[in-house]
Amino acid sequence: MLSRVLSSAVLGVDAYVVEVEVDIRQGLPSFTTVGLPEVAVKESKDRVKSAINNSGYRFPDDRITVNLAPADIKKEGTGFDLPIALGILCASGIVPQDRLAEFLILGELSLDGRVKPVRGSLPIALLARNSGCRGMILPKDNAPEAAVVDRIEVLPVPTLGTLVDYLCGLRAIQPESVDIQTIFQEADPDEIDFSEVKGQEHVKRALEIAAAGGHNVIMVGPPGAGKTMLAKRLATILPPITFEEAIETTKVYSVLGMLRESQALITRRPFRSPHHTISDAGLIGGGHTPRPGEVSLSHNGVLFLDELPEFKKNVLEVLRQPMEDGYVTIARALMSITYPARFMLVAAMNPCPCGYFSDPNHECTCTYTKIHRYRSKISGPLMDRIDIHVEVPGVPYRDLASQQDAPTSADIRERMNRARAIQSERLRRTKIHCNAQMTNRQIRRHCTVDRDSHRLLEAAIDKLGLSARAYNRILRIGRTIADLERAEKVDANHISEAIQYRSLDRGTIFGWQ
């Protein structure tokens, strides 16, 4: 007898429908799975057999063939256990076929029949809604994650026996529901604040501009100047994540199985800080089985690279494409997978290997050759893609001992939110949300400057040798500074301050040559 169960799998961060066909015929007992199953899928036959027997049902002693269609895409993971078991029970006449056609079903089975959590529930829930299914059946632990998708029923099941009783009309299962507003309200409060940073007012100003416009930023300074402390507090002044952004980000964490138990959504902008020993595949994504990397885990958030020159040069160079495009494409022989990767890059570095080049309080012990080799690890094209360059000198004692109240993260975030609101209104008819994402056409339209600003830009390009990309970035930064001041036009003062944030282009930061 033949049965069909609808399931799903994830390719990249999007799901596709998998039709699980089960055929039972008389013959020598066997269990064959076709449709490009990988090892975990092939091993499901042993889990399914034990789960069916231990749930009180009879596993057929016949020839069983399971087909996972479409058969030309490799199937991975353990989420097909539950649909295969239901397909066998349906082909055996225990479960009605018409009830199975209403749902997308997924779940891993333990040997005693319990349904264990799987990865990718959120993108599969989105697929179920867009495919017109009544809903989806999935493990109880994955239900809150899937329930954030509206207009579908999400039925959590603890065991195989419970699900069979439901499909046979012997038991009711209450659909899972979540309150989106409550999820966002219950987000963990910030444990750190900008008011804890002593001194460094010009760096705080630069980070406020970076947060207001979504600009990339690099901080250069000696050890102990507060670069890491400042970077970690940048996340506290970013705008609250929107529901649409939360869905996009949660999809990445869902396919990697990185959501906490019963966590429904990522309600705070990610802050990722990988170690400098990371590989290019770990940073950008990839591997034998392609997986998202740190740039995708930072989607809609911050990617912090501390000790930037300590990263391998080939690892840093792979950042150039996602920084420009906002996504990563991983090509393999049989397929090409695209992951989202729109993030703010925040980098920190010392001016030299020992860290004290041009520091008035310490003597630098590095030779010219060492300094040149250290700095050459960061290529010009990569540095060109970083909007804001800022010097972070050592903090003097009078600032450390000062008892003066500093602006809090809430104060800075209020100003930043006003600037973001201006940008959202200006860019409302586009798919972008901040100045850093503006295209060249949008820059020409929204970043018009007066005659004095033109003279400043002309002098900067002639004397500093700025590239066309750096020129556009100055205009973007100037537009953000104007938005913070609620100015309609970008004037010479805004452009002048923006040029100051291209320190590495000027070759003046810590004597940079």
C-alpha positions in Angstrom: 0.0 0.0 0.0 1.2 3.5 -0.8 1.0 6.6 1.5 2.2 10.2 1.2 3.2 12.6 4.0 4.3 16.2 3.5 7.5 17.2 5.2 10.1 19.9 4.6 13.9 20.5 4.6 16.0 23.6 4.6 18.3 24.8 1.8 20.3 27.8 2.9 17.9 29.7 5.2 14.8 28.9 3.2 12.7 25.7 3.3 11.2 23.6 0.5 8.5 20.9 0.5 9.6 17.3 0.7 7.0 14.6 -0.2 7.7 11.4 1.8 6.3 8.5 -0.1 6.1 5.1 1.6 5.3 1.9 -0.2 4.8 -1.4 1.6 4.8 -4.6 -0.5 4.9 -8.3 0.3 8.3 -9.8 0.1 11.4 -10.3 2.2 11.7 -7.8 5.1 13.7 -4.8 4.0 13.8 -1.0 4.5 15.1 1.1 1.6 15.3 4.9 1.6 15.9 6.6 -1.8 16.0 10.3 -2.8 19.6 11.2 -2.0 19.5 10.6 1.8 22.6 11.3 3.8 23.8 9.2 6.7 21.4 10.6 9.4 18.4 10.0 7.1 19.5 6.5 6.2 19.8 5.7 9.9 16.2 6.8 10.5 15.0 3.3 9.7 16.3 1.9 13.0 14.9 4.8 15.0 11.5 4.6 13.3 11.3 0.8 13.8 12.0 1.0 17.5 9.7 4.0 18.0 6.8 2.3 16.3 7.2 -0.9 18.2 7.7 0.9 21.6 4.7 3.0 21.0 2.4 0.0 20.9 2.1 -0.5 17.1 3.2 -3.3 14.8 6.1 -2.6 12.5 5.3 -4.5 9.2 7.6 -7.4 8.3 7.4 -6.6 4.6 9.4 -4.8 1.9 9.3 -1.1 2.7 10.5 1.6 0.3 10.7 5.3 1.3 11.1 7.9 -1.4 12.0 11.5 -0.5 11.0 13.8 -3.4 12.3 15.8 -5.0 14.9 13.1 -5.5 17.6 15.3 -7.0 18.3 17.4 -3.8 20.4 15.8 -1.0 18.4 15.3 2.2 20.0 15.9 5.5 19.1 15.9 9.2 16.8 13.9 11.4 13.5 15.7 10.8 12.2 13.0 8.5 11.8 10.4 11.3 8.3 11.4 12.2 6.9 11.7 8.7 8.4 8.3 7.7 6.9 6.7 10.8 3.5 8.2 10.0 3.8 7.1 6.4 4.4 3.5 7.5 1.5 3.6 9.9 -0.7 5.2 7.2 0.3 2.5 4.6 -0.5 -0.1 7.3 -4.0 1.3 7.6 -3.7 2.8 11.1 -3.6 6.5 10.2 -6.0 8.1 7.7 -4.4 9.5 4.6 -6.7 12.6 4.3 -5.6 14.0 7.7 -1.9 13.8 6.7 -2.4 16.0 3.6 -3.4 19.0 5.8 0.0 19.5 7.5 3.7 19.8 7.1 5.2 17.3 9.5 8.8 17.0 10.9 10.5 15.7 14.0 13.2 13.4 15.2 12.1 10.2 17.0 13.8 8.6 20.0 13.7 4.8 20.4 10.8 5.1 22.9 8.6 7.2 20.7 9.3 10.6 22.0 9.5 13.4 19.5 12.8 15.4 19.8 13.5 18.9 18.5 15.0 19.6 15.0 16.5 22.5 13.2 14.9 25.0 10.9 11.4 25.1 12.3 10.9 28.9 11.6 11.7 28.8 7.8 9.5 25.6 7.5 6.6 27.4 9.3 6.9 30.3 6.8 6.8 27.7 4.0 3.7 26.1 5.5 1.9 29.4 5.5 3.0 30.3 1.9 2.1 26.9 0.6 -1.5 27.1 1.8 -1.2 24.3 4.4 -3.5 24.3 7.3 -0.5 24.1 9.6 2.4 22.1 10.7 3.1 19.3 13.2 6.4 19.4 15.0 8.2 18.7 18.3 7.0 20.5 21.4 10.3 22.2 22.0 10.2 23.8 18.5 6.6 25.0 18.8 7.2 28.5 20.2 9.7 29.2 17.3 7.2 28.2 14.7 4.2 29.9 16.4 5.5 33.4 15.6 4.3 32.8 12.0 0.6 33.9 11.8 -2.3 32.3 9.9 -1.2 28.7 10.4 -1.9 26.1 13.2 1.2 24.9 15.0 0.6 21.6 16.7 3.2 20.5 19.2 3.5 16.8 19.8 5.4 15.1 22.7 5.2 11.5 21.4 4.4 9.5 18.3 1.4 7.8 20.1 -0.1 11.2 20.9 0.1 12.3 17.3 -1.5 9.0 16.0 -4.4 9.4 18.5 -4.9 13.0 17.2 -4.9 12.0 13.5 -7.3 9.2 14.3 -9.7 11.6 16.1 -9.1 10.1 19.6 -7.4 13.1 21.1 -7.2 16.9 20.7 -4.0 18.9 20.5 -4.1 22.6 21.5 -2.3 24.7 18.9 0.7 26.7 20.2 0.3 30.4 20.4 2.7 33.2 21.4 2.3 36.9 22.0 4.8 38.8 19.9 4.6 42.0 21.9 5.3 40.1 25.1 8.3 38.4 23.6 9.9 41.7 22.7 9.0 43.2 26.1 10.6 40.3 27.9 14.0 40.8 26.2 16.9 40.8 28.6 17.9 44.3 29.7 21.3 45.7 28.9 23.9 44.8 31.5 26.4 47.4 30.2 26.1 51.1 29.4 28.0 53.9 27.7 28.0 55.9 30.9 30.6 53.4 32.2 33.2 54.6 29.7 35.4 57.3 31.1 36.6 60.0 28.6 36.9 59.2 24.9 34.2 61.7 24.0 35.3 61.9 20.4 35.1 58.1 20.1 31.6 58.1 21.6 30.6 60.7 19.0 32.0 58.6 16.2 30.1 55.5 17.4 26.9 57.5 17.8 27.3 58.5 14.1 28.0 54.9 13.2 24.9 53.6 14.9 22.7 56.4 13.5 23.7 55.6 9.9 24.6 51.9 10.1 28.3 52.7 9.2 31.3 50.4 9.6 33.9 51.7 12.0 37.5 50.9 12.9 39.2 52.0 16.2 43.0 52.2 16.4 44.7 52.6 19.8 47.1 51.2 22.3 46.2 48.3 24.6 43.9 49.3 27.5 42.5 52.4 25.8 38.9 50.9 25.9 38.4 49.8 22.3 36.7 46.5 23.2 34.7 48.2 26.0 33.4 50.8 23.5 32.6 48.2 20.8 30.6 46.0 23.2 28.5 49.0 24.2 27.7 49.9 20.6 25.0 47.3 20.6 23.2 49.2 23.5 22.6 52.3 21.3 21.4 50.5 18.1 17.7 50.9 17.2 15.4 48.1 18.5 15.2 45.2 16.1 12.0 45.2 14.1 9.8 42.1 13.8 10.8 41.6 10.1 14.5 41.8 11.0 13.9 39.5 13.9 12.4 36.9 11.6 15.3 37.2 9.1 17.9 36.8 11.9 16.1 34.0 13.7 16.0 32.0 10.5 19.8 31.9 10.5 20.0 30.8 14.1 17.1 28.3 13.6 18.9 26.4 10.7 22.0 26.2 12.9 20.1 25.0 16.0 21.4 27.9 18.0 18.2 29.1 19.6 17.8 28.5 23.3 15.2 26.0 24.6 11.7 27.4 24.0 13.2 30.6 22.5 10.8 31.9 19.9 12.7 34.9 18.4 16.0 36.7 18.4 14.7 39.9 20.0 18.0 41.8 20.3 20.4 42.7 17.6 23.2 40.1 17.4 26.7 41.0 18.6 29.3 38.4 17.3 32.9 38.5 18.2 34.8 35.6 16.6 38.4 34.8 17.7 41.2 35.8 15.3 42.0 32.1 14.7 38.7 31.6 12.8 38.9 30.1 9.3 37.4 31.7 6.2 34.6 29.1 6.1 33.8 29.9 9.8 33.6 33.6 9.1 31.9 33.7 5.7 30.2 30.3 5.8 30.8 27.1 3.8 32.2 23.7 4.5 31.5 20.3 3.0 27.9 20.8 4.0 27.4 24.6 3.6 26.5 26.4 6.8 26.1 30.1 7.6 29.2 31.8 9.0 29.7 34.6 11.5 28.8 37.2 9.0 25.3 35.7 8.7 25.0 35.2 12.4 25.7 39.0 12.6 22.8 39.8 10.2 21.0 42.9 11.3 23.6 43.3 14.1 27.3 43.9 14.8 30.3 41.8 13.8 33.2 42.8 16.1 36.7 41.8 14.9 39.2 42.6 17.8 42.9 42.7 17.0 42.1 42.9 13.3 45.6 42.4 11.9 45.8 39.1 13.8 43.2 37.6 11.5 44.6 35.7 8.5 44.7 37.9 5.5 42.7 35.5 3.3 40.0 35.5 6.0 39.8 39.3 6.0 39.6 39.5 2.3 36.4 37.3 2.1 34.6 40.1 4.0 34.7 42.5 1.0 31.8 41.0 -0.9 29.3 40.7 2.0 30.2 44.2 3.2 29.3 45.6 -0.2 26.3 43.4 -1.1 24.7 42.4 2.2 24.7 38.7 1.4 27.0 35.7 0.9 26.7 33.3 -2.0 28.4 29.9 -1.5 28.8 28.0 -4.7 29.2 24.2 -4.9 29.3 21.8 -7.9 25.6 20.9 -7.6 24.1 24.0 -6.0 24.6 27.6 -5.0 23.3 28.8 -1.6 22.8 32.4 -0.5 22.8 33.6 3.1 21.9 37.1 4.4 24.9 39.1 5.7 23.9 42.7 6.3 25.9 43.7 9.4 27.8 46.6 10.9 31.5 45.8 11.0 33.3 47.1 14.1 37.0 46.5 14.1 39.8 47.3 16.6 43.5 47.2 16.2 46.8 48.4 17.7 49.0 50.8 15.7 51.9 48.3 15.8 52.6 44.8 17.1 53.6 46.0 20.6 50.7 48.5 20.6 52.6 51.6 21.7 53.6 53.3 18.4 53.4 57.1 19.0 52.1 56.6 22.5 53.6 59.4 24.7 53.6 57.3 27.8 55.3 54.1 26.5 58.2 53.4 24.2 57.5 51.4 21.0 59.9 48.4 20.6 58.9 47.5 17.0 61.1 48.0 14.0 59.8 49.7 10.9 59.8 46.3 9.1 57.6 44.8 11.8 55.2 47.7 11.8 54.9 47.7 8.0 54.3 43.9 7.9 51.7 44.3 10.7 49.7 47.0 8.9 49.9 45.4 5.5 47.8 42.5 6.7 44.8 44.9 6.1 44.4 45.6 2.4 43.4 48.9 1.0 40.2 47.7 -0.6 39.0 46.3 2.8 39.9 49.5 4.6 38.2 51.5 1.9 34.9 49.7 2.8 35.1 50.9 6.4 33.3 54.2 6.7 34.6 55.7 10.0 38.3 55.6 11.2 38.8 56.8 14.7 41.8 57.1 17.0 41.4 55.8 20.6 44.3 57.2 22.7 45.1 56.1 26.2 42.7 57.6 28.9 44.4 60.2 31.2 44.0 59.9 34.9 41.8 63.0 35.2 39.2 61.3 33.0 39.4 58.0 34.9 39.0 59.7 38.2 36.2 62.1 37.0 32.9 61.8 38.8 31.1 63.8 36.2 28.0 62.0 34.8 28.4 60.8 31.3 25.5 60.4 28.8 23.9 57.0 29.1 23.1 54.5 26.3 19.5 55.5 26.6 20.3 59.2 26.0 22.4 58.4 22.9 19.9 55.9 21.7 17.1 58.6 21.8 19.1 60.9 19.5 20.0 58.0 17.3 16.4 56.9 17.0 15.4 60.3 15.9 18.0 60.2 13.1 16.9 56.7 12.1 13.3 57.9 11.9 14.4 60.7 9.5 16.2 58.1 7.3 13.3 55.7 7.3 10.9 58.4 6.1 13.4 59.5 3.4 14.0 55.9 2.2 10.4 54.6 2.8 9.9 53.6 -0.8 13.1 51.5 -0.9 14.2 48.3 0.7 16.9 49.9 2.8 16.6 51.5 6.2 19.8 53.6 6.8 22.3 55.9 5.1 25.1 53.4 5.0 23.0 51.2 2.6 22.3 54.0 0.1 23.2 53.4 -3.5 25.1 55.9 -5.7 21.8 57.1 -7.2 20.3 57.6 -3.8 23.5 59.4 -2.7 23.2 61.9 -5.6 19.5 62.4 -4.7 19.7 62.8 -0.9 23.2 64.1 -0.3 23.4 67.3 -2.3 25.9 69.7 -0.9 26.5 73.5 -1.2 29.5 75.3 -2.9 31.6 75.4 0.3 31.2 71.6 0.8 32.2 71.1 -2.8 35.5 73.0 -2.2 36.2 70.9 0.9 35.6 67.6 -0.9 37.7 68.8 -3.9 40.6 69.6 -1.6 40.2 66.4 0.3 40.3 64.2 -2.8 43.2 66.1 -4.3 45.4 66.1 -1.2 44.5 62.8 0.3 44.0 60.8 -2.9 40.6 59.5 -1.8 38.9 56.8 -4.0 35.4 57.2 -5.4 34.2 54.8 -2.8 35.7 56.9 0.0 34.1 60.0 -1.6 30.7 58.3 -1.4 31.2 57.2 2.1 32.1 60.8 3.2 28.8 61.9 1.7 26.9 59.2 3.5 28.5 60.1 6.8 27.8 63.8 6.2 24.2 62.9 5.6 24.1 61.0 8.9 25.6 63.9 10.8 23.0 66.2 9.3 20.2 63.8 10.4 21.5 63.8 13.9 21.3 67.6 13.9 17.9 67.4 12.1 19.3 69.5 9.3 17.6 69.2 5.9 20.7 69.8 3.9 24.3 68.6 4.2 26.5 71.7 4.8 30.2 72.3 5.0 30.3 71.6 8.8 28.9 68.1 8.3 31.3 67.4 5.4 34.2 68.7 7.4 33.5 66.3 10.3 32.9 63.5 7.9 36.3 64.0 6.4 37.8 63.8 9.9 36.6 60.2 10.1 38.7 59.1 7.2 41.9 59.3 9.3 43.6 56.3 7.7 43.2 57.9 4.3 44.9 61.0 5.5 47.8 59.0 6.9 47.8 60.9 10.2 46.4 58.4 12.7 49.3 57.5 15.0 51.7 58.6 12.3 50.2 56.1 9.8 52.1 56.2 6.6 
